[in-house]
Amino acid sequence: MEHGPTACDTPTIQEPDLQAAVVHSKKDYNSVADEIDRLRKLKQNVLVESAEREGLKQRIREMREILEQQSTEVTEYDELLVRRLIEKVEVYDERFEVEFKSGAKVDVVR
C-alpha cells in the first residue's frame, strides 16, 4: 500500500465481481446447508424405523422362546401365557381381533 495500486502486479478483482462471487457462494452455502438438514432428518427417520424393526424382531424372538418353552399343546386357558403373548383383544359383532405383543394381528370370525 505504500506505493499504491500501480506498484502491485497482482490482478485485482473489481468490487461488483467480488460482490457477485459472495452472493453466489452464499446461495451455494444455503443450498448445501439445506441438503445437510434434509439428510439429517432422513437419517433420523431411518434410525427410528430401524429401532422399531429391531424392537419388533426382539418381541418375535421372545414370543418364539415362550412358545418353545411350552412343553405340551395348550388345551385350556393359561392366564400367564395370555399375559405374556397377547397385547389386546378387540371384540366386534361378527369377529374379534387378537393383537400379539409382537404386533401381529389375527382376525377370528365367530
MIPADREN-174833 format. One record per atom (N, C-alpha, C): residue in one letter; atom name; x, y, z. Coordinates in pm, whole numbers, m for minus. Example, Ala and Ser with C-alpha at 12.3 -4.5 7.8 and 13.67 -1.06 7.14 Angstrom:
<recs>
+------+------+--------+--------+--------+
: code : site :     px :     py :     pz :
+------+------+--------+--------+--------+
:    a :    N :   1319 :   m569 :    780 :
:    a :   CA :   1230 :   m450 :    780 :
:    a :    C :   1320 :   m330 :    780 :
:    s :    N :   1285 :   m225 :    708 :
:    s :   CA :   1367 :   m106 :    714 :
:    s :    C :   1290 :      3 :    787 :
+------+------+--------+--------+--------+
</recs>
This chain:
<recs>
+------+------+--------+--------+--------+
: code : site :     px :     py :     pz :
+------+------+--------+--------+--------+
:    m :    N :     81 :   m118 :      0 :
:    m :   CA :      0 :      0 :      0 :
:    m :    C :     86 :    126 :      0 :
:    e :    N :    210 :    112 :     31 :
:    e :   CA :    296 :    230 :     33 :
:    e :    C :    306 :    297 :   m102 :
:    h :    N :    307 :    218 :   m209 :
:    h :   CA :    329 :    274 :   m344 :
:    h :    C :    201 :    280 :   m426 :
:    g :    N :     87 :    239 :   m367 :
:    g :   CA :    m41 :    248 :   m437 :
:    g :    C :    m65 :    129 :   m527 :
:    p :    N :   m182 :    127 :   m591 :
:    p :   CA :   m221 :     13 :   m675 :
:    p :    C :   m133 :     m4 :   m798 :
:    t :    N :    m64 :     98 :   m840 :
:    t :   CA :     19 :     85 :   m960 :
:    t :    C :    145 :      4 :   m934 :
:    a :    N :    185 :     m6 :   m808 :
:    a :   CA :    305 :    m81 :   m774 :
:    a :    C :    276 :   m231 :   m760 :
:    c :    N :    152 :   m267 :   m754 :
:    c :   CA :    113 :   m407 :   m735 :
:    c :    C :     93 :   m472 :   m872 :
:    d :    N :    159 :   m585 :   m893 :
:    d :   CA :    143 :   m651 :  m1022 :
:    d :    C :     44 :   m769 :  m1015 :
:    t :    N :    m21 :   m787 :   m901 :
:    t :   CA :   m122 :   m892 :   m885 :
:    t :    C :   m254 :   m841 :   m942 :
:    p :    N :   m324 :   m926 :  m1020 :
:    p :   CA :   m451 :   m881 :  m1075 :
:    p :    C :   m550 :   m850 :   m962 :
:    t :    N :   m629 :   m748 :   m981 :
:    t :   CA :   m728 :   m709 :   m881 :
:    t :    C :   m865 :   m754 :   m924 :
:    i :    N :   m952 :   m769 :   m826 :
:    i :   CA :  m1092 :   m806 :   m853 :
:    i :    C :  m1176 :   m682 :   m832 :
:    q :    N :  m1257 :   m654 :   m929 :
:    q :   CA :  m1344 :   m538 :   m921 :
:    q :    C :  m1454 :   m563 :   m817 :
:    e :    N :  m1497 :   m459 :   m752 :
:    e :   CA :  m1598 :   m468 :   m644 :
:    e :    C :  m1725 :   m542 :   m689 :
:    p :    N :  m1784 :   m510 :   m805 :
:    p :   CA :  m1907 :   m581 :   m846 :
:    p :    C :  m1882 :   m731 :   m865 :
:    d :    N :  m1768 :   m766 :   m921 :
:    d :   CA :  m1736 :   m909 :   m938 :
:    d :    C :  m1722 :   m978 :   m803 :
:    l :    N :  m1658 :   m910 :   m709 :
:    l :   CA :  m1640 :   m965 :   m576 :
:    l :    C :  m1775 :   m983 :   m506 :
:    q :    N :  m1862 :   m885 :   m518 :
:    q :   CA :  m1994 :   m894 :   m457 :
:    q :    C :  m2075 :  m1008 :   m519 :
:    a :    N :  m2066 :  m1022 :   m651 :
:    a :   CA :  m2138 :  m1130 :   m719 :
:    a :    C :  m2087 :  m1266 :   m671 :
:    a :    N :  m1957 :  m1279 :   m652 :
:    a :   CA :  m1899 :  m1404 :   m604 :
:    a :    C :  m1947 :  m1436 :   m463 :
:    v :    N :  m1955 :  m1333 :   m379 :
:    v :   CA :  m2002 :  m1353 :   m241 :
:    v :    C :  m2148 :  m1396 :   m241 :
:    v :    N :  m2232 :  m1332 :   m322 :
:    v :   CA :  m2374 :  m1368 :   m331 :
:    v :    C :  m2389 :  m1512 :   m380 :
:    h :    N :  m2312 :  m1547 :   m482 :
:    h :   CA :  m2318 :  m1683 :   m536 :
:    h :    C :  m2275 :  m1786 :   m432 :
:    s :    N :  m2167 :  m1756 :   m360 :
:    s :   CA :  m2119 :  m1852 :   m260 :
:    s :    C :  m2219 :  m1865 :   m145 :
:    k :    N :  m2290 :  m1756 :   m111 :
:    k :   CA :  m2392 :  m1760 :     m6 :
:    k :    C :  m2507 :  m1850 :    m49 :
:    k :    N :  m2548 :  m1840 :   m177 :
:    k :   CA :  m2653 :  m1927 :   m228 :
:    k :    C :  m2608 :  m2073 :   m223 :
:    d :    N :  m2485 :  m2098 :   m265 :
:    d :   CA :  m2431 :  m2235 :   m259 :
:    d :    C :  m2429 :  m2286 :   m116 :
:    y :    N :  m2386 :  m2200 :    m23 :
:    y :   CA :  m2380 :  m2239 :    118 :
:    y :    C :  m2519 :  m2275 :    169 :
:    n :    N :  m2617 :  m2190 :    137 :
:    n :   CA :  m2754 :  m2216 :    182 :
:    n :    C :  m2807 :  m2347 :    124 :
:    s :    N :  m2776 :  m2370 :     m2 :
:    s :   CA :  m2820 :  m2494 :    m66 :
:    s :    C :  m2758 :  m2616 :      2 :
:    v :    N :  m2631 :  m2610 :     31 :
:    v :   CA :  m2562 :  m2721 :     99 :
:    v :    C :  m2616 :  m2738 :    241 :
:    a :    N :  m2639 :  m2627 :    311 :
:    a :   CA :  m2692 :  m2634 :    448 :
:    a :    C :  m2832 :  m2696 :    448 :
:    d :    N :  m2916 :  m2660 :    352 :
:    d :   CA :  m3050 :  m2718 :    340 :
:    d :    C :  m3041 :  m2869 :    314 :
:    e :    N :  m2950 :  m2908 :    228 :
:    e :   CA :  m2933 :  m3050 :    197 :
:    e :    C :  m2884 :  m3126 :    319 :
:    i :    N :  m2795 :  m3067 :    395 :
:    i :   CA :  m2746 :  m3131 :    518 :
:    i :    C :  m2861 :  m3150 :    616 :
:    d :    N :  m2945 :  m3048 :    632 :
:    d :   CA :  m3061 :  m3060 :    721 :
:    d :    C :  m3156 :  m3170 :    674 :
:    r :    N :  m3181 :  m3174 :    544 :
:    r :   CA :  m3270 :  m3277 :    488 :
:    r :    C :  m3214 :  m3416 :    515 :
:    l :    N :  m3085 :  m3432 :    492 :
:    l :   CA :  m3023 :  m3563 :    513 :
:    l :    C :  m3020 :  m3603 :    660 :
:    r :    N :  m3002 :  m3506 :    749 :
:    r :   CA :  m3006 :  m3536 :    893 :
:    r :    C :  m3144 :  m3586 :    934 :
:    k :    N :  m3248 :  m3520 :    883 :
:    k :   CA :  m3385 :  m3563 :    914 :
:    k :    C :  m3411 :  m3702 :    857 :
:    l :    N :  m3366 :  m3725 :    736 :
:    l :   CA :  m3382 :  m3856 :    674 :
:    l :    C :  m3310 :  m3963 :    755 :
:    k :    N :  m3188 :  m3932 :    799 :
:    k :   CA :  m3111 :  m4026 :    881 :
:    k :    C :  m3184 :  m4056 :   1011 :
:    q :    N :  m3240 :  m3953 :   1074 :
:    q :   CA :  m3314 :  m3972 :   1199 :
:    q :    C :  m3434 :  m4063 :   1177 :
:    n :    N :  m3507 :  m4041 :   1067 :
:    n :   CA :  m3621 :  m4127 :   1036 :
:    n :    C :  m3578 :  m4271 :   1014 :
:    v :    N :  m3469 :  m4290 :    944 :
:    v :   CA :  m3418 :  m4425 :    918 :
:    v :    C :  m3377 :  m4492 :   1049 :
:    l :    N :  m3313 :  m4418 :   1138 :
:    l :   CA :  m3273 :  m4474 :   1267 :
:    l :    C :  m3394 :  m4513 :   1351 :
:    v :    N :  m3498 :  m4431 :   1349 :
:    v :   CA :  m3620 :  m4462 :   1423 :
:    v :    C :  m3685 :  m4588 :   1366 :
:    e :    N :  m3696 :  m4595 :   1234 :
:    e :   CA :  m3755 :  m4713 :   1170 :
:    e :    C :  m3674 :  m4838 :   1201 :
:    s :    N :  m3543 :  m4825 :   1199 :
:    s :   CA :  m3456 :  m4938 :   1229 :
:    s :    C :  m3475 :  m4984 :   1373 :
:    a :    N :  m3484 :  m4890 :   1465 :
:    a :   CA :  m3505 :  m4925 :   1606 :
:    a :    C :  m3641 :  m4993 :   1624 :
:    e :    N :  m3742 :  m4945 :   1554 :
:    e :   CA :  m3875 :  m5008 :   1562 :
:    e :    C :  m3870 :  m5151 :   1509 :
:    r :    N :  m3799 :  m5170 :   1398 :
:    r :   CA :  m3786 :  m5306 :   1341 :
:    r :    C :  m3712 :  m5398 :   1438 :
:    e :    N :  m3606 :  m5346 :   1498 :
:    e :   CA :  m3531 :  m5427 :   1594 :
:    e :    C :  m3617 :  m5463 :   1715 :
:    g :    N :  m3698 :  m5367 :   1759 :
:    g :   CA :  m3790 :  m5395 :   1870 :
:    g :    C :  m3890 :  m5503 :   1833 :
:    l :    N :  m3943 :  m5497 :   1712 :
:    l :   CA :  m4036 :  m5599 :   1665 :
:    l :    C :  m3968 :  m5734 :   1657 :
:    k :    N :  m3847 :  m5738 :   1603 :
:    k :   CA :  m3773 :  m5864 :   1596 :
:    k :    C :  m3750 :  m5923 :   1735 :
:    q :    N :  m3717 :  m5836 :   1831 :
:    q :   CA :  m3694 :  m5881 :   1968 :
:    q :    C :  m3822 :  m5939 :   2028 :
:    r :    N :  m3936 :  m5873 :   2005 :
:    r :   CA :  m4063 :  m5924 :   2057 :
:    r :    C :  m4099 :  m6058 :   1994 :
:    i :    N :  m4070 :  m6073 :   1865 :
:    i :   CA :  m4097 :  m6201 :   1799 :
:    i :    C :  m4007 :  m6310 :   1856 :
:    r :    N :  m3879 :  m6277 :   1880 :
:    r :   CA :  m3789 :  m6375 :   1941 :
:    r :    C :  m3839 :  m6417 :   2080 :
:    e :    N :  m3885 :  m6320 :   2157 :
:    e :   CA :  m3937 :  m6350 :   2290 :
:    e :    C :  m4060 :  m6439 :   2281 :
:    m :    N :  m4149 :  m6409 :   2186 :
:    m :   CA :  m4268 :  m6494 :   2168 :
:    m :    C :  m4228 :  m6636 :   2130 :
:    r :    N :  m4131 :  m6646 :   2040 :
:    r :   CA :  m4085 :  m6778 :   1997 :
:    r :    C :  m4029 :  m6856 :   2117 :
:    e :    N :  m3950 :  m6790 :   2200 :
:    e :   CA :  m3894 :  m6855 :   2319 :
:    e :    C :  m4004 :  m6902 :   2413 :
:    i :    N :  m4103 :  m6818 :   2433 :
:    i :   CA :  m4215 :  m6855 :   2520 :
:    i :    C :  m4286 :  m6978 :   2466 :
:    l :    N :  m4313 :  m6978 :   2335 :
:    l :   CA :  m4382 :  m7091 :   2274 :
:    l :    C :  m4297 :  m7218 :   2276 :
:    e :    N :  m4166 :  m7202 :   2258 :
:    e :   CA :  m4078 :  m7320 :   2261 :
:    e :    C :  m4068 :  m7378 :   2401 :
:    q :    N :  m4089 :  m7296 :   2503 :
:    q :   CA :  m4083 :  m7344 :   2642 :
:    q :    C :  m4208 :  m7422 :   2680 :
:    q :    N :  m4314 :  m7407 :   2603 :
:    q :   CA :  m4436 :  m7481 :   2632 :
:    q :    C :  m4411 :  m7628 :   2603 :
:    s :    N :  m4427 :  m7709 :   2705 :
:    s :   CA :  m4393 :  m7850 :   2689 :
:    s :    C :  m4501 :  m7929 :   2616 :
:    t :    N :  m4624 :  m7884 :   2623 :
:    t :   CA :  m4733 :  m7957 :   2558 :
:    t :    C :  m4822 :  m7862 :   2482 :
:    e :    N :  m4915 :  m7919 :   2411 :
:    e :   CA :  m5014 :  m7839 :   2340 :
:    e :    C :  m5105 :  m7771 :   2441 :
:    v :    N :  m5141 :  m7648 :   2415 :
:    v :   CA :  m5229 :  m7575 :   2505 :
:    v :    C :  m5371 :  m7624 :   2483 :
:    t :    N :  m5430 :  m7680 :   2588 :
:    t :   CA :  m5566 :  m7734 :   2576 :
:    t :    C :  m5666 :  m7658 :   2662 :
:    e :    N :  m5617 :  m7572 :   2748 :
:    e :   CA :  m5707 :  m7493 :   2831 :
:    e :    C :  m5647 :  m7354 :   2851 :
:    y :    N :  m5729 :  m7266 :   2900 :
:    y :   CA :  m5688 :  m7127 :   2919 :
:    y :    C :  m5570 :  m7119 :   3015 :
:    d :    N :  m5468 :  m7043 :   2975 :
:    d :   CA :  m5348 :  m7026 :   3058 :
:    d :    C :  m5326 :  m6875 :   3074 :
:    e :    N :  m5363 :  m6822 :   3190 :
:    e :   CA :  m5355 :  m6678 :   3217 :
:    e :    C :  m5213 :  m6624 :   3194 :
:    l :    N :  m5113 :  m6694 :   3243 :
:    l :   CA :  m4975 :  m6649 :   3230 :
:    l :    C :  m4933 :  m6643 :   3082 :
:    l :    N :  m4970 :  m6744 :   3007 :
:    l :   CA :  m4938 :  m6746 :   2865 :
:    l :    C :  m5006 :  m6631 :   2791 :
:    v :    N :  m5131 :  m6607 :   2823 :
:    v :   CA :  m5206 :  m6498 :   2759 :
:    v :    C :  m5139 :  m6365 :   2791 :
:    r :    N :  m5104 :  m6341 :   2914 :
:    r :   CA :  m5042 :  m6214 :   2953 :
:    r :    C :  m4904 :  m6195 :   2889 :
:    r :    N :  m4834 :  m6303 :   2863 :
:    r :   CA :  m4701 :  m6294 :   2804 :
:    r :    C :  m4707 :  m6274 :   2653 :
:    l :    N :  m4813 :  m6323 :   2588 :
:    l :   CA :  m4819 :  m6320 :   2442 :
:    l :    C :  m4912 :  m6216 :   2382 :
:    i :    N :  m5022 :  m6186 :   2448 :
:    i :   CA :  m5127 :  m6105 :   2386 :
:    i :    C :  m5126 :  m5963 :   2440 :
:    e :    N :  m5125 :  m5869 :   2347 :
:    e :   CA :  m5131 :  m5728 :   2382 :
:    e :    C :  m5275 :  m5686 :   2411 :
:    k :    N :  m5366 :  m5721 :   2317 :
:    k :   CA :  m5507 :  m5685 :   2338 :
:    k :    C :  m5596 :  m5769 :   2247 :
:    v :    N :  m5724 :  m5771 :   2285 :
:    v :   CA :  m5826 :  m5838 :   2206 :
:    v :    C :  m5938 :  m5737 :   2186 :
:    e :    N :  m5975 :  m5715 :   2060 :
:    e :   CA :  m6086 :  m5625 :   2028 :
:    e :    C :  m6203 :  m5709 :   1977 :
:    v :    N :  m6318 :  m5689 :   2038 :
:    v :   CA :  m6437 :  m5769 :   2005 :
:    v :    C :  m6533 :  m5685 :   1921 :
:    y :    N :  m6575 :  m5743 :   1808 :
:    y :   CA :  m6672 :  m5681 :   1717 :
:    y :    C :  m6793 :  m5772 :   1708 :
:    d :    N :  m6897 :  m5727 :   1637 :
:    d :   CA :  m7020 :  m5806 :   1627 :
:    d :    C :  m6997 :  m5942 :   1564 :
:    e :    N :  m6925 :  m5946 :   1452 :
:    e :   CA :  m6910 :  m6070 :   1376 :
:    e :    C :  m6773 :  m6137 :   1393 :
:    r :    N :  m6683 :  m6071 :   1462 :
:    r :   CA :  m6548 :  m6124 :   1474 :
:    r :    C :  m6478 :  m6063 :   1593 :
:    f :    N :  m6359 :  m6112 :   1623 :
:    f :   CA :  m6272 :  m6043 :   1718 :
:    f :    C :  m6130 :  m6049 :   1666 :
:    e :    N :  m6052 :  m5953 :   1712 :
:    e :   CA :  m5915 :  m5937 :   1663 :
:    e :    C :  m5820 :  m5952 :   1782 :
:    v :    N :  m5722 :  m6041 :   1765 :
:    v :   CA :  m5622 :  m6063 :   1868 :
:    v :    C :  m5492 :  m5998 :   1820 :
:    e :    N :  m5439 :  m5908 :   1903 :
:    e :   CA :  m5311 :  m5845 :   1870 :
:    e :    C :  m5206 :  m5897 :   1968 :
:    f :    N :  m5104 :  m5960 :   1912 :
:    f :   CA :  m4996 :  m6014 :   1993 :
:    f :    C :  m4897 :  m5905 :   2027 :
:    k :    N :  m4815 :  m5929 :   2127 :
:    k :   CA :  m4716 :  m5829 :   2167 :
:    k :    C :  m4613 :  m5805 :   2057 :
:    s :    N :  m4602 :  m5896 :   1966 :
:    s :   CA :  m4509 :  m5879 :   1853 :
:    s :    C :  m4563 :  m5780 :   1751 :
:    g :    N :  m4692 :  m5748 :   1763 :
:    g :   CA :  m4754 :  m5658 :   1667 :
:    g :    C :  m4838 :  m5733 :   1565 :
:    a :    N :  m4823 :  m5864 :   1558 :
:    a :   CA :  m4903 :  m5945 :   1465 :
:    a :    C :  m5049 :  m5945 :   1511 :
:    k :    N :  m5139 :  m5944 :   1412 :
:    k :   CA :  m5283 :  m5943 :   1443 :
:    k :    C :  m5348 :  m6062 :   1374 :
:    v :    N :  m5448 :  m6119 :   1442 :
:    v :   CA :  m5523 :  m6232 :   1386 :
:    v :    C :  m5671 :  m6201 :   1401 :
:    d :    N :  m5745 :  m6211 :   1290 :
:    d :   CA :  m5890 :  m6197 :   1294 :
:    d :    C :  m5952 :  m6334 :   1314 :
:    v :    N :  m6046 :  m6342 :   1406 :
:    v :   CA :  m6118 :  m6467 :   1430 :
:    v :    C :  m6264 :  m6440 :   1408 :
:    v :    N :  m6323 :  m6512 :   1310 :
:    v :   CA :  m6464 :  m6497 :   1278 :
:    v :    C :  m6543 :  m6586 :   1373 :
:    r :    N :  m6650 :  m6529 :   1426 :
:    r :   CA :  m6734 :  m6607 :   1519 :
:    r :    C :  m6818 :  m6708 :   1446 :
+------+------+--------+--------+--------+
</recs>
